[in-house]
Amino acid sequence: MWPRDLFKAEAAKLLNMRDIQGWDDDCALLIEDAFVRGYRSGPLSEFRGVPAVFNSDPWGTKKAVTGRLTPRQEHLRLLMVNAEQLREDPPPRRLYWSARKAGRSPEAAPLDTPALVRGFVSLIDELDTAGYFENRFGKDCVDDPRDDTVHTLISVHTLIYRELGVEGIWPLDADLLADSIDLFYDIVELLHDQVAKPNTRFYHDFSECGWHHDKFDIGAGGVVYRWRVNKLFEGSTLELRLAEDGEDIGRLVTVTDEARTALAQSVAARSDGESADQVRHALALFRERGSDRNQKRSAVAALALVLEERRYGVLADALAKSDRGALFDLANNFHVRHQDARQKRDYDDFYLDWIFWVYLSTIELTNQVLDAQRPG
């Protein structure tokens, strides 16, 4: 249920804290959260079937003396080191009799908007039950319910009204969101900014209240939320996804192919000062949902400025003089950077898309040259 890399990181973090009190409970929460639920077997039931201590050492003294991993800690370690074998997607669907007879494809049809909204509402209910919104809204507890008059934290109703100016949609109403696609997109982005992954929990049995969660990690919560929501959008007819990096992280952006997505992620991950900030700003302008011609021009102009700063230094080591000149002809001869009557203005928007990706890939090239020039 998580991206593989997040599971490995969280497992490693927990293994480095294995002397804390309640480690087994925290590990059970991690495994329950990270893997598909709804089966009697699986990693969580296997974890609970592993002895908490060595059979010959019921009091756990051997661990304290030797520093060895307990059987359950070793179980988690094995899950972590073998994580590359874990599926991030369901296995291919096998055809049942009638489908095989009819020769139908096992591939599911893309989700239309109402089906996508229903899937999203179900996901939010699942994450809320798992404690991902308790850091922001608190637990909807029998002793302290979520409402404006009792709870010490901001209520979800207040937040939605303050940020979006709408009332009466929490718990989320799938029909209402499907009828207003912009409101649905707003909710997707708004809830991204509220999630945090819980690392510990305790059970409140009064009136079957359930689990209360604590020790939240906002960064990891955002990773889970973006990954789960993007899986839904990938299976839909909407060409949108939540940005996973850059200035617009957690905002819906237009989808590109895998190669360009990887390029954008690589460039956005740079942290080398003002140039990196300019590139992230250009990415946010360009891939914003519904970005217009002027926004794309501004994005291309920002990238051109970064390349101009590297023209006679870094680019001189990467490209021939004539090739360097051709790069800037694009920005100077088309109506991109300058307000000049001689510039070409009557061109289609897809030229801006082309120039943007040419410039972004050239910046990635210069980043690699800079890395190679650094000592060591």
Sequence and secondary structure as in RCSB ss.txt:
>XXXX:A:sequence
MWPRDLFKAEAAKLLNMRDIQGWDDDCALLIEDAFVRGYRSGPLSEFRGVPAVFNSDPWGTKKAVTGRLTPRQEH
LRLLMVNAEQLREDPPPRRLYWSARKAGRSPEAAPLDTPALVRGFVSLIDELDTAGYFENRFGKDCVDDPRDDTV
HTLISVHTLIYRELGVEGIWPLDADLLADSIDLFYDIVELLHDQVAKPNTRFYHDFSECGWHHDKFDIGAGGVVY
RWRVNKLFEGSTLELRLAEDGEDIGRLVTVTDEARTALAQSVAARSDGESADQVRHALALFRERGSDRNQKRSAV
AALALVLEERRYGVLADALAKSDRGALFDLANNFHVRHQDARQKRDYDDFYLDWIFWVYLSTIELTNQVLDAQRP
G
>XXXX:A:secstr
   HHHHHHHHHHHHTTTTSTTHHHHHHHHHHHHS  S SSSHHHHHHHS SS TT TTSHHHHHH    HHHHH
HHHHHHTGGGS SS       HHHHHHT  SS   B HHHHHHHHHHHHHHHHHTTTTHHHH    SSS SSTTT
 SS  HHHHHHHHH   S TTT HHHHHH HHHHHHHHHHHHTT  EEEEEEEE GGG EEEEEEEEHHHHHHHH
HHHHHHHHHTBS  EEE  SSTTTTSEEE   HHHHHHHHHHHT  STHHHHHHHHHHHHHHBTT  HHHHHHHH
HHHHHHHHHTTTTHHHHHS HHHHHHHHHHHHHBTTS   TTSB    HHHHHHHHHHHHHHHHHHHHHHHHHS 
 
